[in-house]
């Protein structure tokens, strides 16, 4: 049975890999999709971002559904929905069809991620739990880097449609593995689902993530590019982004107040306020959100720099990013030893320090003539830190949570990370393009046509540099240098966010060893015993 639990962990990790790869693989396939389907720039944006928007909005709901109806059952549902919508995406003959498939994929992904966490939390204890979360976290860090490589290879050698089609055989293998090796678990006390709270949480998370994703495109305050849906165009001078932020903040306040009132009255709530009385859960979610500001933000800037400043192909860029995956996977081998000798919290702090060192090293070596191995070294250290910190911070957040509420807590933790990640990408993206614009404007220093060159480089995220070189090699060289400078600033900013995250872990207490088994046994309460997965 012990061997089957670890095989089940591999299956769960492959499920995590499925949704993480899908969130990154599409970025590489976009140029081929544009050529094949002839979609507009607005549709390109929604192909990339509709998945993230729905994914973040539904995490809390599916976490609660998993506790009530069964964590493995909800994950199976998520895999089926994800694989089924991948079929539609692979066969899409229009931008509208592809966007619709991506929206449904987001639903499937939202059902998968929190259930992977809650199944690990329910099926592993103590030191084994730390190792299990290390494998889970390393998979996330590694797959975020492998996605572009896989996407570049599939798109180049076969078709962009295989970027979605690969999900189908993988989904089938995961379903078989779940049924065979992963036992079902659920809360013994079946509480009614708070559907009103679910609606408010979807409204809150969806609005906030929409604002963070679309702020740079539509305008943070005044409308810069009006959004268009079908034949309707946003008619107001005030951008939809501040409206979305206001709606999101109001929904959060409504959600919290409503949960308190219903909890005092003994009525079911989607997210129990009692969970936030657990110090490790409350402060751990804050730390996770702050750490997520810096993690993976560089994945936005680095591929743009490698391809547009250094002239790498998508496939070559993917190979460079494999160093991040390598570091992340190596970290899983060290995690067990670190946890047994120190603690999960000390491992988190060591991981964050490694991430900061890796990012600073990358920022220092970035230039127009940087070699690939110089970047790969920093990425390896950064990936090693991600493999340690991501996994064990999740372990710390969930270690004192009653097993009966694992899904609910996992959904909360995943949502906190998604909101932090979206905010980090928004801030780092804004910094990248603002720095690129300012530095390039300084380098060109009012030369004839400089305004047009700056606009073209910034609007295309550097993709216009080869065309500019045909007209003015000097302007192209300046653009490459400015993109390098802006990318290094992004690396330093990401390191700064992680430094704040390191400080925020002080709220989790001292880095001492603790017995997670006793904590869980004391607080878990009765849960349904795992059933034989072969039934």
C-alpha positions as CSV (number, residue, x, y, z in Angstrom):
1,X,0.0,0.0,0.0
2,X,2.9,2.3,0.8
3,X,4.3,1.7,-2.7
4,X,0.9,2.4,-4.3
5,X,0.7,5.7,-2.4
6,X,3.9,6.9,-4.0
7,X,2.8,5.7,-7.4
8,X,-0.3,7.7,-6.8
9,X,1.8,10.7,-6.0
10,X,3.4,10.4,-9.4
11,X,0.0,10.3,-11.0
12,X,-1.1,13.4,-9.1
13,X,2.2,15.2,-10.1
14,X,1.5,14.4,-13.8
15,X,-2.0,15.9,-13.3
16,X,-0.3,19.1,-12.0
17,X,2.1,19.0,-14.9
18,X,-0.8,18.9,-17.3
19,X,-2.3,22.2,-16.2
20,X,1.0,24.0,-15.7
21,X,2.3,23.0,-19.1
22,X,-1.0,24.1,-20.7
23,X,-0.7,27.6,-19.2
24,X,2.7,28.1,-20.8
25,X,2.7,26.0,-23.9
26,X,0.2,28.2,-25.7
27,X,2.4,31.3,-25.6
28,X,4.9,29.6,-27.9
29,X,2.2,28.4,-30.3
30,X,0.5,31.7,-30.7
31,X,2.3,32.9,-33.9
32,X,1.3,29.6,-35.7
33,X,-2.3,29.9,-34.4
34,X,-2.4,33.5,-35.8
35,X,-1.2,32.3,-39.2
36,X,-3.5,29.3,-39.4
37,X,-6.8,30.8,-38.0
38,X,-6.2,34.5,-38.9
39,X,-7.3,35.7,-35.5
40,X,-7.2,39.3,-34.4
41,X,-4.9,40.7,-31.7
42,X,-7.8,40.9,-29.3
43,X,-8.6,37.2,-29.9
44,X,-4.9,36.4,-29.3
45,X,-5.0,38.0,-25.9
46,X,-8.1,36.1,-24.9
47,X,-6.7,32.8,-26.2
48,X,-3.8,33.3,-23.7
49,X,-5.7,34.8,-20.8
50,X,-9.2,33.3,-20.7
51,X,-7.8,30.1,-19.3
52,X,-6.1,32.0,-16.4
53,X,-9.1,34.1,-15.7
54,X,-11.5,31.1,-15.3
55,X,-8.9,29.0,-13.5
56,X,-8.3,31.5,-10.8
57,X,-12.0,32.3,-10.3
58,X,-13.2,28.8,-9.6
59,X,-10.5,27.4,-7.4
60,X,-12.3,28.1,-4.1
61,X,-15.6,26.4,-5.3
62,X,-13.9,23.2,-6.5
63,X,-11.9,23.0,-3.3
64,X,-15.1,23.0,-1.3
65,X,-16.8,20.5,-3.7
66,X,-13.9,18.2,-3.3
67,X,-14.3,18.0,0.5
68,X,-18.0,17.2,0.1
69,X,-18.2,14.9,-2.9
70,X,-14.7,13.3,-2.9
71,X,-11.3,14.7,-3.8
72,X,-10.5,12.0,-6.3
73,X,-13.9,12.2,-7.9
74,X,-13.6,16.0,-8.4
75,X,-10.1,15.5,-9.8
76,X,-11.4,12.9,-12.2
77,X,-14.1,15.3,-13.3
78,X,-11.5,18.0,-13.9
79,X,-9.3,15.7,-16.0
80,X,-12.3,14.7,-18.2
81,X,-13.4,18.3,-18.7
82,X,-9.8,19.4,-19.4
83,X,-9.1,16.6,-21.9
84,X,-12.5,17.0,-23.6
85,X,-12.0,20.7,-24.0
86,X,-8.5,20.0,-25.3
87,X,-10.1,18.0,-28.2
88,X,-12.2,21.0,-29.1
89,X,-9.2,23.3,-28.9
90,X,-7.1,21.0,-31.1
91,X,-9.9,20.9,-33.7
92,X,-10.8,24.6,-33.5
93,X,-11.4,26.3,-36.9
94,X,-11.9,29.9,-35.5
95,X,-10.7,32.1,-32.7
96,X,-14.1,32.1,-31.1
97,X,-14.1,28.3,-30.9
98,X,-10.6,28.2,-29.5
99,X,-11.4,30.8,-26.8
100,X,-14.5,28.9,-25.8
101,X,-12.4,25.7,-25.4
102,X,-9.8,27.6,-23.3
103,X,-12.5,28.9,-21.0
104,X,-13.7,25.3,-20.4
105,X,-10.1,24.2,-19.9
106,X,-9.8,26.7,-17.1
107,X,-12.8,25.0,-15.4
108,X,-11.0,21.7,-15.6
109,X,-7.8,23.1,-14.3
110,X,-9.6,24.7,-11.4
111,X,-11.0,21.3,-10.4
112,X,-7.5,19.7,-10.7
113,X,-5.1,21.9,-8.8
114,X,-6.7,22.2,-5.3
115,X,-7.6,18.5,-5.3
116,X,-4.0,17.5,-5.9
117,X,-3.1,19.5,-2.8
118,X,-5.9,18.1,-0.7
119,X,-5.2,14.5,-1.7
120,X,-1.5,14.9,-0.7
121,X,-2.6,16.5,2.6
122,X,-5.0,13.6,3.3
123,X,-2.8,10.7,2.2
124,X,0.7,11.7,3.6
125,X,1.8,12.8,7.1
126,X,5.0,14.0,8.8
127,X,8.3,13.8,6.9
128,X,6.6,11.9,4.0
129,X,4.2,14.8,3.5
130,X,7.2,17.1,3.1
131,X,8.7,14.9,0.5
132,X,5.4,14.5,-1.3
133,X,5.0,18.3,-1.4
134,X,8.6,18.6,-2.6
135,X,7.8,16.4,-5.6
136,X,4.6,18.3,-6.2
137,X,6.3,21.7,-6.0
138,X,9.2,20.6,-8.2
139,X,6.8,19.5,-10.8
140,X,5.2,23.0,-10.9
141,X,8.6,24.7,-11.2
142,X,9.9,22.3,-13.8
143,X,6.8,22.2,-16.0
144,X,6.6,26.0,-16.1
145,X,10.0,25.9,-17.9
146,X,9.4,22.7,-19.9
147,X,6.1,24.1,-21.4
148,X,7.8,26.5,-23.8
149,X,10.2,23.8,-24.9
150,X,7.5,21.3,-25.5
151,X,5.3,23.9,-27.2
152,X,8.2,25.0,-29.5
153,X,9.0,21.4,-30.5
154,X,5.3,20.4,-31.1
155,X,4.6,23.5,-33.1
156,X,7.8,23.4,-35.1
157,X,7.8,19.6,-35.9
158,X,4.1,18.9,-36.1
159,X,1.3,21.5,-35.6
160,X,0.2,24.0,-33.0
161,X,-2.9,21.7,-32.6
162,X,-0.7,19.1,-30.9
163,X,0.0,21.7,-28.1
164,X,-3.6,20.8,-27.1
165,X,-3.8,17.3,-28.5
166,X,-1.1,16.0,-26.2
167,X,-3.4,16.6,-23.3
168,X,-5.7,13.8,-24.5
169,X,-3.4,10.7,-24.1
170,X,-2.0,12.2,-20.9
171,X,-5.5,12.7,-19.5
172,X,-6.4,9.1,-20.2
173,X,-3.2,7.9,-18.4
174,X,-4.0,10.1,-15.4
175,X,-7.6,8.8,-15.2
176,X,-6.3,5.2,-15.2
177,X,-3.7,6.0,-12.6
178,X,-6.1,7.8,-10.3
179,X,-8.6,4.9,-10.3
180,X,-5.8,2.4,-9.7
181,X,-3.5,4.0,-7.2
182,X,-5.1,7.0,-5.5
183,X,-7.6,6.3,-2.7
184,X,-10.7,8.4,-2.4
185,X,-11.1,10.7,0.6
186,X,-13.8,13.2,1.7
187,X,-15.1,14.9,4.8
188,X,-17.2,12.6,6.9
189,X,-19.6,15.4,7.8
190,X,-21.2,16.4,4.5
191,X,-21.9,20.1,4.8
192,X,-24.2,21.8,2.3
193,X,-22.4,23.9,-0.4
194,X,-22.7,27.7,0.1
195,X,-23.6,28.5,-3.5
196,X,-24.1,32.2,-2.8
197,X,-20.6,32.3,-1.4
198,X,-19.3,30.5,-4.4
199,X,-20.9,33.1,-6.8
200,X,-19.3,36.0,-4.8
201,X,-15.9,34.3,-4.7
202,X,-16.0,33.8,-8.5
203,X,-17.0,37.4,-9.0
204,X,-14.2,38.6,-6.6
205,X,-11.4,36.5,-8.0
206,X,-12.5,36.9,-11.6
207,X,-12.7,40.7,-11.4
208,X,-9.4,41.1,-9.7
209,X,-7.5,38.8,-12.0
210,X,-9.2,40.4,-15.0
211,X,-8.0,43.8,-13.9
212,X,-4.4,42.7,-13.2
213,X,-4.2,40.8,-16.6
214,X,-5.8,43.5,-18.7
215,X,-4.6,46.7,-17.1
216,X,-1.6,47.3,-19.4
217,X,-3.8,46.6,-22.5
218,X,-7.0,48.5,-21.7
219,X,-5.5,51.2,-19.5
220,X,-5.2,51.3,-15.7
221,X,-7.4,54.4,-15.6
222,X,-8.3,56.0,-18.9
223,X,-9.2,53.8,-21.8
224,X,-6.2,53.2,-24.0
225,X,-7.5,50.3,-26.1
226,X,-11.2,49.7,-25.8
227,X,-12.2,46.1,-25.4
228,X,-14.4,44.6,-28.1
229,X,-16.8,41.7,-27.8
230,X,-18.4,40.8,-31.1
231,X,-19.7,44.0,-32.6
232,X,-19.8,45.9,-29.3
233,X,-16.9,48.2,-28.2
234,X,-16.4,49.7,-24.8
235,X,-17.8,53.2,-25.1
236,X,-16.5,55.0,-21.9
237,X,-13.4,57.1,-21.4
238,X,-12.8,55.4,-18.0
239,X,-11.2,52.0,-18.6
240,X,-13.0,48.8,-17.5
241,X,-10.0,48.0,-15.3
242,X,-10.8,50.4,-12.3
243,X,-14.4,49.2,-12.5
244,X,-13.2,45.6,-12.3
245,X,-11.0,46.4,-9.3
246,X,-13.9,48.2,-7.5
247,X,-16.2,45.2,-8.1
248,X,-13.6,42.8,-7.0
249,X,-12.8,44.6,-3.7
250,X,-16.5,45.1,-3.0
251,X,-17.1,41.4,-3.6
252,X,-14.2,40.4,-1.2
253,X,-15.7,42.6,1.5
254,X,-19.1,41.1,0.9
255,X,-17.7,37.6,1.0
256,X,-15.9,38.1,4.3
257,X,-18.8,39.9,6.0
258,X,-21.3,37.3,4.8
259,X,-19.1,34.4,5.9
260,X,-18.8,35.8,9.4
261,X,-22.6,36.3,9.7
262,X,-23.4,32.9,8.4
263,X,-20.7,31.2,10.5
264,X,-22.1,32.7,13.7
265,X,-25.6,31.6,12.7
266,X,-24.3,28.0,12.2
267,X,-25.0,28.1,8.4
268,X,-22.7,26.7,5.8
269,X,-20.0,28.9,4.3
270,X,-17.7,28.3,1.4
271,X,-14.6,29.3,3.4
272,X,-14.8,29.0,7.1
273,X,-13.5,32.0,9.1
274,X,-12.3,29.4,11.7
275,X,-9.5,28.4,9.3
276,X,-7.9,31.9,9.6
277,X,-7.6,31.4,13.3
278,X,-4.8,28.9,12.4
279,X,-1.7,31.0,12.4
280,X,0.2,28.9,9.9
281,X,-2.7,29.0,7.5
282,X,-3.5,32.7,7.9
283,X,0.1,34.0,7.7
284,X,1.1,31.3,5.3
285,X,-1.4,32.4,2.7
286,X,-0.2,36.0,3.0
287,X,3.4,34.8,2.5
288,X,2.4,32.6,-0.4
289,X,0.7,35.5,-2.2
290,X,3.8,37.8,-1.6
291,X,6.3,35.1,-2.7
292,X,4.1,34.5,-5.9
293,X,4.7,38.1,-6.8
294,X,8.3,37.3,-7.6
295,X,8.1,33.7,-8.7
296,X,7.7,33.1,-12.4
297,X,7.4,36.8,-13.2
298,X,10.7,36.5,-15.0
299,X,9.2,33.8,-17.3
300,X,7.3,36.7,-18.9
301,X,10.4,38.8,-19.7
302,X,13.2,36.2,-20.3
303,X,11.7,34.5,-23.5
304,X,11.1,37.9,-25.0
305,X,14.7,39.0,-24.4
306,X,16.2,35.7,-25.6
307,X,14.2,35.7,-28.8
308,X,14.1,39.4,-29.7
309,X,17.4,40.7,-28.3
310,X,19.6,37.6,-28.7
311,X,17.8,36.1,-31.8
312,X,17.1,32.7,-30.3
313,X,14.3,30.6,-31.8
314,X,11.4,29.4,-29.7
315,X,12.9,26.0,-29.4
316,X,16.4,27.3,-28.4
317,X,14.6,29.5,-25.8
318,X,12.9,26.4,-24.4
319,X,16.2,24.6,-24.1
320,X,17.7,27.5,-22.0
321,X,14.6,27.4,-19.7
322,X,15.2,23.7,-19.1
323,X,17.9,24.8,-16.7
324,X,15.1,26.1,-14.4
325,X,13.3,22.8,-14.7
326,X,16.5,20.9,-13.9
327,X,17.1,23.0,-10.7
328,X,13.5,22.5,-9.6
329,X,13.7,18.7,-10.0
330,X,17.1,18.5,-8.3
331,X,15.5,20.3,-5.3
332,X,13.0,17.5,-4.8
333,X,15.9,15.2,-4.0
334,X,17.3,17.5,-1.4
335,X,14.0,18.3,0.3
336,X,13.7,15.2,2.3
337,X,17.1,15.6,3.8
338,X,16.6,19.3,4.6
339,X,13.2,18.7,6.2
340,X,14.5,15.8,8.4
341,X,17.5,17.9,9.5
342,X,15.8,21.3,9.9
343,X,12.1,22.0,9.2
344,X,9.7,22.8,6.4
345,X,9.8,26.5,7.3
346,X,13.6,26.6,7.2
347,X,13.5,24.8,3.8
348,X,11.1,27.5,2.6
349,X,13.5,30.3,3.6
350,X,16.5,28.5,2.1
351,X,14.5,28.1,-1.2
352,X,13.5,31.8,-1.3
353,X,17.2,32.8,-0.7
354,X,18.2,30.6,-3.6
355,X,15.6,32.2,-5.8
356,X,16.9,35.7,-4.9
357,X,20.5,34.7,-5.6
358,X,19.5,33.2,-9.0
359,X,17.5,36.2,-10.0
360,X,20.2,38.7,-9.0
361,X,22.8,36.6,-10.9
362,X,20.6,36.6,-14.0
363,X,20.1,40.4,-13.7
364,X,23.9,40.9,-13.5
365,X,24.8,39.0,-16.6
366,X,22.1,40.1,-19.0
367,X,23.4,42.0,-21.9
368,X,23.3,41.9,-25.7
369,X,26.1,39.4,-25.9
370,X,25.3,37.2,-22.9
371,X,26.0,33.5,-23.5
372,X,23.3,30.9,-22.9
373,X,25.3,29.1,-20.2
374,X,25.5,32.3,-18.1
375,X,21.8,32.5,-18.0
376,X,21.3,28.8,-17.5
377,X,23.5,28.9,-14.3
378,X,21.3,31.5,-12.7
379,X,18.1,29.8,-13.9
380,X,19.3,26.5,-12.3
381,X,19.8,28.2,-8.9
382,X,16.5,30.0,-9.3
383,X,14.7,26.7,-10.2
384,X,16.3,25.0,-7.2
385,X,14.9,27.6,-4.9
386,X,11.5,27.3,-6.6
387,X,11.5,23.6,-6.0
388,X,12.2,24.0,-2.3
389,X,10.1,27.1,-1.5
390,X,6.9,26.5,-3.5
391,X,6.4,23.0,-2.2
392,X,7.3,23.5,1.4
393,X,5.4,26.8,1.8
394,X,2.3,24.8,0.7
395,X,3.2,22.2,3.3
396,X,3.5,24.9,6.0
397,X,0.2,26.4,5.0
398,X,-1.8,23.2,5.2
399,X,0.0,21.3,8.0
400,X,-2.3,22.3,10.8
401,X,-5.5,22.4,8.7
402,X,-8.0,19.6,9.6
403,X,-7.9,16.9,6.9
404,X,-11.7,17.2,6.6
405,X,-11.2,20.8,5.3
406,X,-8.3,20.0,3.0
407,X,-10.1,20.9,-0.2
408,X,-11.4,24.2,1.2
409,X,-7.9,25.2,2.5
410,X,-6.2,24.0,-0.7
411,X,-8.6,26.1,-2.8
412,X,-7.8,29.1,-0.7
413,X,-4.0,28.6,-0.9
414,X,-4.2,28.1,-4.7
415,X,-6.3,31.3,-5.0
416,X,-3.8,33.3,-2.9
417,X,-1.0,32.1,-5.2
418,X,-2.9,32.9,-8.4
419,X,-3.8,36.4,-7.2
420,X,-0.2,37.0,-6.1
421,X,1.1,35.7,-9.4
422,X,-1.3,37.8,-11.5
423,X,-0.3,40.9,-9.5
424,X,3.4,40.1,-10.0
425,X,3.0,39.6,-13.7
426,X,1.1,42.9,-14.0
427,X,3.7,44.8,-12.1
428,X,6.7,43.2,-13.7
429,X,5.1,43.5,-17.2
430,X,4.5,47.2,-16.6
431,X,8.0,47.7,-15.3
432,X,9.5,45.8,-18.3
433,X,7.7,47.9,-20.9
434,X,8.1,51.2,-19.1
435,X,11.8,50.6,-18.7
436,X,12.1,49.5,-22.3
437,X,10.4,52.7,-23.5
438,X,12.3,55.1,-21.3
439,X,15.7,53.5,-22.0
440,X,15.2,53.3,-25.7
441,X,14.0,56.9,-25.9
442,X,17.1,57.9,-24.0
443,X,19.4,56.0,-26.3
444,X,17.8,57.3,-29.5
445,X,17.9,60.8,-28.1
446,X,15.4,62.4,-30.4
447,X,16.9,61.0,-33.7
448,X,14.6,61.2,-36.7
449,X,11.8,58.7,-36.5
450,X,12.7,57.8,-32.9
451,X,9.1,58.0,-31.7
452,X,8.0,55.5,-34.3
453,X,10.8,53.1,-33.4
454,X,10.1,53.3,-29.7
455,X,6.4,52.7,-30.2
456,X,7.0,49.8,-32.6
457,X,9.5,48.1,-30.2
458,X,7.4,48.5,-27.1
459,X,4.1,47.6,-28.8
460,X,5.6,44.4,-30.2
461,X,7.6,43.5,-27.1
462,X,10.7,43.6,-29.2
463,X,9.5,41.5,-32.1
464,X,9.8,44.5,-34.4
465,X,13.6,44.7,-34.0
466,X,14.5,42.5,-37.1
467,X,12.3,44.7,-39.3
468,X,13.8,47.9,-37.8
469,X,17.3,46.6,-38.4
470,X,16.6,46.6,-42.2
471,X,16.0,50.3,-42.0
472,X,18.4,51.3,-39.3
473,X,21.0,48.9,-37.7
474,X,21.9,51.5,-35.1
475,X,18.3,51.8,-33.9
476,X,18.0,48.0,-33.8
477,X,21.2,47.8,-31.7
478,X,19.8,50.4,-29.3
479,X,16.5,48.4,-29.1
480,X,18.4,45.2,-28.2
481,X,20.4,47.0,-25.5
482,X,17.3,48.6,-24.1
483,X,15.4,45.3,-24.0
484,X,18.4,43.8,-22.2
485,X,18.4,46.7,-19.6
486,X,14.6,46.4,-19.0
487,X,14.9,42.6,-18.6
488,X,17.6,43.0,-16.0
489,X,15.4,45.5,-14.1
490,X,12.6,42.9,-14.1
491,X,15.0,40.3,-12.6
492,X,16.0,42.7,-9.8
493,X,12.3,43.6,-9.2
494,X,11.3,40.0,-8.9
495,X,14.2,39.5,-6.5
496,X,12.9,42.4,-4.5
497,X,9.4,40.9,-4.2
498,X,10.9,37.6,-3.1
499,X,12.9,39.5,-0.4
500,X,9.6,40.8,0.9
501,X,8.3,37.3,0.8
502,X,11.2,36.1,2.9
503,X,10.4,38.8,5.4
504,X,6.8,37.8,5.4
505,X,7.7,34.2,6.5
506,X,8.7,35.7,9.9
507,X,5.0,35.7,10.7
508,X,5.1,31.9,10.5
509,X,7.1,31.6,13.6
510,X,10.5,30.1,14.4
511,X,12.2,27.6,12.0
512,X,12.1,24.7,14.4
513,X,11.2,21.1,13.7
514,X,7.7,20.0,14.5
515,X,5.8,16.8,14.3
516,X,3.2,17.3,11.5
517,X,1.7,13.9,12.3
518,X,0.6,14.9,15.8
519,X,-0.8,18.2,14.5
520,X,-2.9,16.5,11.9
521,X,-4.1,13.8,14.2
522,X,-5.1,16.2,16.9
523,X,-7.0,18.6,14.6
524,X,-8.2,16.5,11.6
525,X,-11.4,15.1,13.0
526,X,-13.0,12.1,11.5
527,X,-12.7,11.5,7.8
528,X,-13.8,8.7,5.6
529,X,-11.2,6.0,5.5
530,X,-9.4,5.6,2.2
531,X,-11.1,3.1,0.0
532,X,-9.2,0.5,-2.0
533,X,-8.5,2.3,-5.3
534,X,-9.0,-1.0,-7.2
535,X,-12.7,-1.1,-6.3
